[in-house]
């Protein structure tokens, strides 16, 4: 058995890492996980060791760990930790080409009868091609990738990405046991109301 060192840190999320270095097994884990029940910590140990030795994660361990993270009280605690410790990096909503606040209000009246409270809006500091937008419930913030803030980007594509993230605000993630559903049935049905939906998706694929 190697020497085992556990380093508990004040992470923003429920993170955990493992590595084997010079015969020492080093584990870093968030303090939010250090108070988890023993069976949950055992499940996490199975997950970390499986990843370290590139073995399949035992389904029972994965299920137990996911069920714990999906518990309502745990999710509430993690959201609070992210809100207190995390710093949301976001740029002004008025970009070079598009004003997200003005666009939000237009979409709000067009699809939500003007009843949706406006969250914090902004462009991402980095131009990401893989993450075009996201809604952060911990900070009540919608962020769009600034790669879209370009005169060559059709307005329809930007409107669709923003509308998609507004739906995440309207239809939050649902948790059922170990299952986490980001795009619920209600979400998918509401998304169909977007005008020229197929054209907007086609534009994004080309971009």
N, C-alpha and C positions, 0 to 999 in steps of 0.2 A: 504494500500500500504506500502511495506517495504521501508526503506531507501535504496537508490541505490548509489553505489560507482563504478565509472568507472576509471580503472587504465590503462593508455596508456603506452605501453612498446616498447622498440626497439628490437622486436623479429626478428629472421632471416627469418621466414616465416609469411604468413598471418594467424596467429593463433589467436584464441579467446576462452576464457573459462568463465564459469559462475558457481557460487555456492551460496547457501543460508546459511548464518552463523549468528546465534544469531539475527535473524530478519533483517539482512542486506543482500541485494542482491549485491554481489561483482562480477564485470565484469572486466576481464583483456583482453585487445585487442592490437593487433599490431598497431604501429603508421601508418603503411601503410593502415590500414582500417579506421583510424580516419578521413581521408580526403575523404572517399568514399561519393558518393551522398546520400542524405537523404533516398531515397527509398531503396538503397542497405543496409544502416545501419538498416533500419526497417526490411528488410528481414533477416538480421543477428540476430536481436533481436528475431524474430519469431523462428529461428533455435535454438538459445541458450535456450530460454524458453521451447521449445518443448523437448529438450534433458533433461533439468533440471527436468521437471515434467513427463518425459517418455511418451510423447504424440507423435503421428505422426507429422512429419514436413509438414506444408502446401506446396503442390507442387509448388504453385506460388512463395512462398518465396524461396524455394530451387532453382527454375529455375532462378529467378532474381539474386540471389547471384552467382550462377555458371556462368551465362552469363557475369557478371561483372568481375569475376576472369579470364575468358577466353578471355577477350578483349585483343587485341594485345599490346596496350600501357601499360595495367596493368601487363601483363605477362613480358614485357620488364623491367618494374620498379622492379618487384619482383625478377627477375633473377639478376638484378644489386645489389639489397639489399642482396641477398643470397651470391653473389660473394664478396661483401665488408665486410659483417658482419660474414659470416659463415667461419669456419675453417674446412677444409676437413681432417678428420682423416684417413690416409691411410698408410700402411706399404710398404716397398720396393717391387718392382715387382718380384725380384728374390727370390723365396721362397725356402723352404727346398727341395721340389721335382720338382717344375715347375717354369720356368722363363717366366713370362707373356709377357715381351717385345719380346723375341724370338718367342714365340707362336703367338703373334699378327702379326709379320712380315710374318710368314708362312701362316697364314690364310689370310692375306692381299693379298699376291700374288696368293693364291689358289682361292680366291673367289671375290676379288675386283681389280684384275689386278695390285696390288701394288700401287693403286692411293689414298688410304685412309690415311690421315694424322694421325699420331699416337698421341692419347691423352695421358694424364697422366694415368699410369696404376699402380695398387697396390693391395695388399691383405688387407682385412679388419682387424682391430685390434681385433675383436671378431669373434669367430667361430659360425656363424649363420647357422642353418639348414633350416630356413624358407625363408631367403633372400640369395640366392646363388650368386647373382650378381646384379649390377645396374650401369646405366650410369647417371652421374650427369652433365647435360648440363651447369649449372651455373659455374662449375669449370672444365668442359671438362675433366672429369675423369671417368674411368671405374674401378670399385672395385669388386673383387671376394671374396667370403667368404673363409677365410683361412681354413675352415673345409675341403675344396677340396684339399688343399696342403698336400696331404698325399700319402704315397707310396702304399696304398691299393686302391686309387682312380684311375680308368683307365684314361689314357690320353684323350681318346675320350670324356669322360664326361666333362672334364675341357675345352677342345677345343670347345665343343658345347655351354657351358655357355658363354665363351668369345665371340664366334661368334654371339650368341644371342644379347649380349650387343653391339657389333659392328654394328649390324643392327639398334639398337636404335640411334646410331650416324648417320647412313646412312639415316634412315627414321624417322625423328623427329615426336613427338606427334602432331596430328592434332586436331584443335579446331573448332567445328561447333556449334555456339550458346552456349547452356548449356552442350553440349556433348563434352567429351574429349576422343579421341581415341588414345590409346597407341600403340596397335598392328593394324596398318592399313592393308588394303588389300594387298598393295605393300609389306609391311613387311612380311606378312604371306607367300606370294608367294616366296619371296627371301629366306625365311627360309627353304623352301623345297629343296633348292639346296645343303644343307649340307649333306655330305656323311654319310651314316649310321645314319640318323636322328632318326629313330624309336629305334634303338639299344641304342643310347645315352640317349634318354628319359627314356628307360627302366632301364638303369643303374642308373640314377638319382633317379628314383622311389625306387629302391632297397636301395640306399644309404640313 
